[in-house]
Amino acid sequence: MPAHFIGLMSGTSLDGVDGVLTDLEGVPRVLAHAYRPFPEALRAELLALNQSGPDELHRAALAANALARLYAQAVHDLLQTSNLPASRIRAIGAHGQTVRHRPGLFDGTGYTLQLNHPALLAELTGITVVADFRSRDIAAGGQGAPLVPAFHQAVFGRAGTSVAVLNIGGISNLSVLTDTSVLGFDCGPGNALLDLWCQQHTGQAYDAAGQWAASGRVHEALLHDLLQEPYFDQPPPKSTGRDLFHAEWLTRHLAAHPAVSAQDVQTTLTELTARVCAADLGRHGPACRQLHVCGGGALNLELMRRLQARLPNVKVENSQAAGLPPLQVEAAAFAWLASRTVAGETGNLQSVTGARGARVLGAIYPA
């Protein structure tokens, strides 16, 4: 009997919603994929809500409603594509949109905030919804992120060998998988700064295939300054987001290098992502000879080229080679996490988040 779960993911890249319909009986399989881009007004509002602003509680509530409606449209697309009724879906894992992520800060506990309206999503779809995956881990003293390494182990882990998985969304996160352990953490910026700079200077939402970056040169002095960010040298467990790597962070560093061309800034930011991720793999997964790359960054050919150049003894390839297309991995992970929650099984890894122990994650909104 198939175990059908839907996973919905809208990440820090702020491009839209990826949804997958999965069969989680045995080895996880994706049966259908749907994508719904953010309407520009919603994208702008979600980006603005990453920082304090006027009437933000009201605005956040309305943005959560709009996001839930977009999620419901993605679910409808998946059901139509697969010709399955809603009654055949055990649950939807709906991550929500992260707008603040400050674990361990301020009062010793901190918080993470994903805008979402899972009750509305359950009403709109008639399907049980699992949401709010990160807060229990933070309550248990963890980072609340990343949560995908356990899923990476289930899908990409190989007996007798060390494998790494690098997800490059708005933020990049690395999983190092061995026979005896799983390590995972956020490396730093992925596409967030690349997309921001590209949109500001070309009007395009992202640098398609990294072509603009490929036409410029790395500005070594700027790169050196960017690499001084203390976060890069922090040991795991650690996680980050737009709370740190935002427009003001980049502007502050660029102020000391006013003559760098926009094109060369894009090249330098691409090298920054590649350099930081490669260094983390060398530091924490020196035995790995295989790196599966997923997320939107896997489609940036210039970024992939730079990763391979930095890791000459590692086979760097798109996660499609391991059977799961790069834009489906994170959504599939939250379908898998939803299945764990529904079954009363733990979803976090103490070795990844630093929580006091394994916990059942998320809240369930019955159909």
Backbone torsions as a table, in degrees:
resi	resn	phi	psi	omega
1	MET	NA	118.3	-179.4
2	PRO	-61.0	145.8	174.8
3	ALA	-107.9	93.9	-174.2
4	HIS	-88.3	122.0	174.3
5	PHE	-131.0	145.9	174.6
6	ILE	-106.7	138.2	174.3
7	GLY	-117.4	135.9	179.8
8	LEU	-125.2	130.2	-177.3
9	MET	-137.2	126.4	168.5
10	SER	-125.5	112.2	-168.9
11	GLY	-98.7	-171.5	-176.2
12	THR	-70.0	-9.6	174.2
13	SER	-70.8	-21.0	176.0
14	LEU	59.0	36.8	177.7
15	ASP	-94.9	-32.9	-179.2
16	GLY	165.6	-161.1	-175.6
17	VAL	-111.2	125.8	168.9
18	ASP	-101.6	130.9	177.3
19	GLY	-126.0	142.2	176.2
20	VAL	-132.8	145.1	168.8
21	LEU	-102.5	124.6	-174.6
22	THR	-121.2	155.3	166.7
23	ASP	-112.0	113.4	-174.5
24	LEU	-103.5	17.6	173.0
25	GLU	-80.8	109.4	-175.0
26	GLY	82.0	-139.4	179.0
27	VAL	-67.6	127.8	-178.6
28	PRO	-57.4	134.0	178.4
29	ARG	-130.7	138.0	174.0
30	VAL	-91.9	124.1	-178.0
31	LEU	-97.5	-27.1	-179.5
32	ALA	-157.1	151.7	179.6
33	HIS	-132.2	139.6	176.5
34	ALA	-135.6	149.1	178.1
35	TYR	-134.9	132.1	175.7
36	ARG	-125.7	113.3	178.4
37	PRO	-68.5	151.4	174.3
38	PHE	-69.6	132.2	165.1
39	PRO	-56.9	145.2	-172.8
40	GLU	-57.2	-38.8	-178.7
41	ALA	-64.6	-39.9	178.8
42	LEU	-68.8	-42.1	178.4
43	ARG	-59.2	-46.0	-179.3
44	ALA	-62.6	-39.8	-179.8
45	GLU	-67.9	-42.8	179.0
46	LEU	-63.3	-38.5	177.1
47	LEU	-65.3	-43.9	-179.5
48	ALA	-63.2	-33.9	-177.5
49	LEU	-74.6	-2.7	171.6
50	ASN	-71.5	-11.5	178.2
51	GLN	-130.5	158.1	179.2
52	SER	-62.1	146.8	179.3
53	GLY	-164.4	177.0	-177.6
54	PRO	-67.8	139.4	173.5
55	ASP	53.2	37.8	-170.7
56	GLU	-70.6	-27.7	177.7
57	LEU	-64.6	-44.6	178.0
58	HIS	-63.3	-46.5	-178.3
59	ARG	-64.6	-40.2	-179.8
60	ALA	-64.6	-39.7	179.9
61	ALA	-63.9	-42.6	179.8
62	LEU	-69.9	-36.0	176.8
63	ALA	-65.1	-37.4	177.9
64	ALA	-64.1	-39.6	176.3
65	ASN	-61.1	-45.8	-179.0
66	ALA	-64.1	-38.3	178.9
67	LEU	-65.5	-42.3	179.2
68	ALA	-61.3	-37.9	178.2
69	ARG	-66.8	-38.4	177.5
70	LEU	-67.8	-39.6	174.3
71	TYR	-57.2	-45.5	-178.5
72	ALA	-61.8	-36.9	177.0
73	GLN	-64.1	-40.2	177.5
74	ALA	-64.0	-40.3	177.0
75	VAL	-62.1	-44.5	178.0
76	HIS	-58.7	-42.4	178.3
77	ASP	-59.4	-43.5	-178.2
78	LEU	-65.3	-41.6	-179.8
79	LEU	-66.7	-38.9	178.1
80	GLN	-65.0	-45.2	-178.3
81	THR	-62.0	-40.3	-175.5
82	SER	-90.0	-9.9	-178.4
83	ASN	58.9	39.0	177.6
84	LEU	-111.2	142.3	173.6
85	PRO	-79.1	157.8	179.4
86	ALA	-57.1	-30.2	-177.8
87	SER	-65.4	-17.1	179.4
88	ARG	-86.3	-5.8	-177.7
89	ILE	-96.5	123.0	-179.0
90	ARG	-67.5	-44.5	-178.8
91	ALA	-168.5	160.1	172.9
92	ILE	-106.8	130.5	169.9
93	GLY	-97.1	109.7	-174.8
94	ALA	-114.2	107.8	-174.0
95	HIS	-68.2	-39.0	-171.7
96	GLY	87.1	177.0	-177.0
97	GLN	-108.6	113.9	180.0
98	THR	-68.6	124.6	175.3
99	VAL	-118.6	-17.8	173.0
100	ARG	-145.2	141.2	177.0
101	HIS	-145.8	99.7	-174.8
102	ARG	-133.9	60.8	-178.0
103	PRO	-65.0	138.8	173.1
104	GLY	75.9	-0.5	-174.1
105	LEU	-98.3	165.3	171.5
106	PHE	73.2	-60.1	-175.6
107	ASP	-125.5	13.2	-178.7
108	GLY	91.8	-17.1	177.4
109	THR	-110.1	-46.0	-178.1
110	GLY	71.2	-159.6	-176.4
111	TYR	-164.7	164.2	167.4
112	THR	-134.9	143.6	-175.3
113	LEU	-132.0	115.7	173.9
114	GLN	-111.5	115.6	176.5
115	LEU	-66.0	134.6	-177.7
116	ASN	-172.3	159.5	170.1
117	HIS	-137.1	75.8	-174.9
118	PRO	-62.8	-30.1	177.4
119	ALA	-64.7	-41.4	177.2
120	LEU	-64.9	-40.3	178.8
121	LEU	-62.7	-39.9	177.2
122	ALA	-64.3	-38.5	178.0
123	GLU	-66.6	-41.0	-175.4
124	LEU	-73.8	-26.5	-174.1
125	THR	-108.3	-22.6	-173.7
126	GLY	71.5	22.4	-177.4
127	ILE	-123.8	141.7	174.6
128	THR	-58.9	138.0	-177.6
129	VAL	-120.1	135.8	172.0
130	VAL	-113.0	129.3	-176.2
131	ALA	-145.0	-177.5	177.3
132	ASP	56.0	54.4	-175.1
133	PHE	-73.5	-27.5	-166.7
134	ARG	-90.2	-26.1	-167.7
135	SER	-68.0	-31.0	-178.9
136	ARG	-67.5	-38.3	178.3
137	ASP	-63.2	-40.6	178.2
138	ILE	-66.5	-39.5	177.0
139	ALA	-61.1	-28.3	178.7
140	ALA	-90.6	16.4	175.3
141	GLY	87.8	9.1	-178.3
142	GLY	-94.4	-179.9	178.6
143	GLN	-81.7	-17.8	-176.1
144	GLY	75.2	0.2	-177.3
145	ALA	-164.4	155.7	-13.5
146	PRO	-76.0	153.0	178.7
147	LEU	-103.1	-8.8	-174.6
148	VAL	-81.0	-16.5	-176.9
149	PRO	-57.2	-34.1	178.4
150	ALA	-64.0	-39.3	176.0
151	PHE	-68.5	-40.5	176.6
152	HIS	-56.3	-41.4	179.4
153	GLN	-63.1	-40.8	-178.5
154	ALA	-66.1	-32.7	-174.0
155	VAL	-98.6	-42.9	-171.5
156	PHE	-105.4	-13.4	-177.9
157	GLY	-62.7	141.9	-179.6
158	ARG	-130.0	128.5	-179.5
159	ALA	-61.0	135.5	174.6
160	GLY	80.0	6.3	-180.0
161	THR	-146.2	157.3	176.4
162	SER	-97.7	129.1	-178.7
163	VAL	-128.6	146.1	176.2
164	ALA	-121.2	148.1	176.4
165	VAL	-125.5	126.9	179.8
166	LEU	-116.9	114.0	175.0
167	ASN	-95.8	121.0	178.9
168	ILE	-113.9	91.3	169.8
169	GLY	-101.3	-139.7	173.5
170	GLY	-61.1	-39.4	173.5
171	ILE	-113.3	148.9	178.7
172	SER	-98.8	137.9	174.6
173	ASN	-135.6	144.7	-173.0
174	LEU	-117.2	136.7	170.9
175	SER	-117.4	131.1	175.7
176	VAL	-113.9	116.9	-170.6
177	LEU	-113.5	124.0	174.7
178	THR	-128.3	178.1	177.5
179	ASP	-62.4	-29.2	-170.4
180	THR	-114.9	-8.4	-174.9
181	SER	-154.6	159.1	172.1
182	VAL	-131.4	125.7	175.9
183	LEU	-120.5	140.6	177.8
184	GLY	-155.2	148.6	-179.9
185	PHE	-169.4	164.5	174.8
186	ASP	-82.5	128.5	179.4
187	CYS	-79.0	-43.2	-175.2
188	GLY	154.6	-148.4	-177.4
189	PRO	-67.0	143.1	172.4
190	GLY	-111.2	-95.4	179.2
191	ASN	-97.6	-9.4	-170.9
192	ALA	-56.9	-50.6	-178.8
193	LEU	-74.2	-36.3	178.3
194	LEU	-60.6	-46.4	-178.6
195	ASP	-68.3	-40.8	179.3
196	LEU	-58.7	-49.4	-177.3
197	TRP	-67.5	-40.0	179.9
198	CYS	-63.6	-43.6	-179.5
199	GLN	-66.4	-39.1	-179.4
200	GLN	-64.0	-35.3	-169.4
201	HIS	-109.8	-13.5	177.7
202	THR	-124.7	-13.7	-176.4
203	GLY	80.8	-3.7	178.6
204	GLN	-91.6	146.8	-176.2
205	ALA	-67.3	-26.4	179.8
206	TYR	-158.7	165.2	-179.2
207	ASP	-86.3	93.8	-173.1
208	ALA	-58.0	121.0	179.9
209	ALA	60.4	9.1	-179.1
210	GLY	74.0	22.9	-174.9
211	GLN	-65.1	-38.8	-179.9
212	TRP	-66.7	-44.1	178.5
213	ALA	-62.0	-35.6	-178.5
214	ALA	-66.8	-20.2	-177.0
215	SER	-91.1	-3.3	-179.1
216	GLY	-111.0	-169.7	-179.8
217	ARG	-127.3	150.7	175.6
218	VAL	-71.6	129.6	173.5
219	HIS	-92.3	104.2	-169.1
220	GLU	-63.1	-37.1	-179.2
221	ALA	-67.4	-41.1	176.8
222	LEU	-65.0	-44.6	179.0
223	LEU	-59.4	-42.6	179.0
224	HIS	-58.0	-43.8	-179.5
225	ASP	-66.6	-41.8	179.9
226	LEU	-61.8	-37.5	-177.8
227	LEU	-72.2	-7.5	177.8
228	GLN	-79.6	-4.6	178.9
229	GLU	-54.2	122.0	-176.2
230	PRO	-58.4	-28.9	-178.3
231	TYR	-56.1	-36.9	-174.8
232	PHE	-61.9	-28.0	-177.5
233	ASP	-96.3	-2.4	177.8
234	GLN	-68.8	139.7	176.2
235	PRO	-78.0	152.9	172.6
236	PRO	-66.8	158.4	2.1
237	PRO	-75.3	140.0	177.8
238	LYS	-156.6	152.4	177.0
239	SER	-149.5	157.7	-176.1
240	THR	-151.5	-174.6	-178.8
241	GLY	-175.8	-157.9	178.6
242	ARG	-69.1	-11.7	174.5
243	ASP	-59.9	-29.5	178.6
244	LEU	-107.4	-52.2	-173.4
245	PHE	-94.5	84.2	-176.5
246	HIS	-130.4	-175.8	-174.5
247	ALA	-60.1	-39.7	-177.6
248	GLU	-67.2	-34.7	176.8
249	TRP	-59.8	-45.8	180.0
250	LEU	-68.2	-44.0	-179.6
251	THR	-59.3	-39.3	-179.6
252	ARG	-61.5	-41.3	179.4
253	HIS	-74.0	-35.2	-178.5
254	LEU	-69.9	-22.9	-177.7
255	ALA	-58.7	-29.7	-179.8
256	ALA	-84.3	-4.0	-177.6
257	HIS	-136.4	63.3	-172.0
258	PRO	-68.5	-17.2	-175.1
259	ALA	-90.9	-2.1	-178.2
260	VAL	-72.0	131.3	179.7
261	SER	-70.2	155.2	179.0
262	ALA	-58.4	-39.4	179.7
263	GLN	-61.9	-45.2	-179.3
264	ASP	-70.8	-28.1	173.6
265	VAL	-63.3	-42.7	179.2
266	GLN	-61.8	-42.8	178.0
267	THR	-62.8	-42.4	-178.7
268	THR	-66.5	-39.8	177.6
269	LEU	-66.0	-35.6	176.7
270	THR	-65.2	-43.0	177.3
271	GLU	-65.4	-35.2	178.2
272	LEU	-59.7	-48.9	179.2
273	THR	-60.3	-46.2	-179.6
274	ALA	-63.8	-43.7	-176.1
275	ARG	-64.2	-45.7	-177.5
276	VAL	-66.8	-44.7	-179.0
277	CYS	-65.5	-42.8	179.6
278	ALA	-64.6	-40.6	179.2
279	ALA	-64.1	-39.2	179.0
280	ASP	-65.4	-39.3	177.8
281	LEU	-66.2	-42.0	178.3
282	GLY	-62.2	-34.6	-177.2
283	ARG	-79.0	-39.5	-170.8
284	HIS	-111.5	-10.4	178.0
285	GLY	-139.8	53.4	-174.1
286	PRO	-62.6	-21.3	-179.0
287	ALA	-87.0	-8.7	-177.5
288	CYS	-70.3	132.7	175.5
289	ARG	-118.8	6.7	-179.5
290	GLN	-137.5	126.5	177.2
291	LEU	-125.6	113.6	175.4
292	HIS	-91.7	125.3	-178.2
293	VAL	-108.6	129.7	179.0
294	CYS	-131.2	-179.5	-173.1
295	GLY	83.1	173.8	-178.4
296	GLY	-59.1	-29.3	-179.5
297	GLY	-63.5	-21.7	178.4
298	ALA	-67.0	-19.1	179.9
299	LEU	-92.7	-3.7	177.0
300	ASN	-87.3	98.2	-172.6
301	LEU	-64.2	-33.4	178.4
302	GLU	-69.2	-39.2	176.5
303	LEU	-65.1	-42.8	177.6
304	MET	-62.3	-40.0	178.5
305	ARG	-62.2	-43.0	-179.3
306	ARG	-69.0	-35.5	174.9
307	LEU	-61.5	-47.1	-179.2
308	GLN	-62.6	-38.8	179.0
309	ALA	-63.9	-33.5	179.9
310	ARG	-80.9	-16.0	-177.0
311	LEU	-127.6	67.4	-173.1
312	PRO	-63.7	-23.2	-178.5
313	ASN	-99.1	10.9	-178.1
314	VAL	-120.8	138.3	174.3
315	LYS	-84.5	109.4	-178.4
316	VAL	-98.3	119.9	-178.8
317	GLU	-148.5	154.9	174.3
318	ASN	-57.1	140.6	-176.9
319	SER	-63.5	-13.5	175.8
320	GLN	-56.4	-33.1	-179.7
321	ALA	-63.2	-23.0	178.8
322	ALA	-99.3	9.1	172.6
323	GLY	100.6	1.4	-179.2
324	LEU	-135.2	113.0	-177.9
325	PRO	-57.7	147.3	-170.8
326	PRO	-61.5	-30.1	-177.9
327	LEU	-86.0	2.0	-179.9
328	GLN	-108.4	-11.6	-169.2
329	VAL	-66.2	-49.6	-175.6
330	GLU	-68.3	-40.6	177.3
331	ALA	-61.1	-42.0	177.8
332	ALA	-62.5	-35.0	179.2
333	ALA	-62.4	-37.6	-178.3
334	PHE	-80.5	-22.6	167.1
335	ALA	-64.6	-44.1	179.8
336	TRP	-64.2	-43.2	178.5
337	LEU	-64.6	-36.8	177.0
338	ALA	-63.1	-38.7	179.2
339	SER	-64.7	-35.6	177.6
340	ARG	-65.9	-42.6	-179.4
341	THR	-63.7	-46.8	-179.4
342	VAL	-60.0	-35.6	-180.0
343	ALA	-83.1	-2.5	-178.2
344	GLY	73.9	24.6	-178.7
345	GLU	-103.9	153.2	-177.2
346	THR	-72.2	152.9	-177.5
347	GLY	-123.9	-18.7	-179.5
348	ASN	-94.0	165.7	176.1
349	LEU	-123.2	122.2	-179.5
350	GLN	-58.6	-34.9	-179.2
351	SER	-68.1	-17.9	-178.6
352	VAL	-97.2	-54.1	-171.7
353	THR	-91.3	-18.6	-177.1
354	GLY	80.9	11.9	176.6
355	ALA	-64.8	164.4	-177.8
356	ARG	-69.2	-13.5	178.0
357	GLY	174.4	177.8	179.3
358	ALA	-70.0	140.5	-178.4
359	ARG	-136.0	149.4	168.3
360	VAL	-75.2	126.4	-172.1
361	LEU	-101.5	152.1	167.3
362	GLY	91.9	167.6	176.4
363	ALA	-121.7	143.1	-174.6
364	ILE	-106.9	129.0	176.5
365	TYR	-113.0	100.3	-173.2
366	PRO	-63.3	151.1	177.0
367	ALA	-61.2	NA	NA
